[in-house]
Amino acid sequence: MLLASACGSRADWPHLHGPNRDNISTEKGLLDNCHGDVLLVDGHLYGSSCRSGGKIFFCAEFPTGKVVKSENLRKMSLTWADGHLYGVSDRGLLMLMKTRPGGYDIISKLQLPRRKGQLYLAHPVVLQGRLYIRYANELNVYDISNNSKT
């Protein structure tokens, strides 16, 4: 079983709140994704830890859960398209990543416009060669197709 969100309330998941029903696990080193994205690609899980995990982006073996690579990239919303991970951190850092055996490589980064106090919490979407990223009441669209015109 893969539980992809560490957020919840007693009314929603009364049996998943730890041995003392206080939302505290006695286990250590858990991948506590609270942003909703964990992707399974070629036998590896990609996602972000949140509260107890220190807001790291990780690559873990599936199904063992052994973390093979991690770094502090904050909470990340993810999507997968055309052999790449597209991630947007809660602070608006857009990243293009290539997966590989045992991890990932960051190919490029772009800091998206951001207003003070507001976070990027929506999930990126790729459709027909375009990357869609919602921020507050705005929708940004990026052409990521190989059909560039000169």
Secondary structure, DSSP 4 states (H G I P E B T S, - for coil): ---------TTT-TTSSTTTTSS--S-SS-----SS-EEEETTEEEEE--TTTTS-EEEEETTT--EEEEE---SEEEEEETTEEEEEETT-EEEEEEEETTEEEEEEEEEPP--TT----SPPEEETTEEEEEETTEEEEEE-SS----
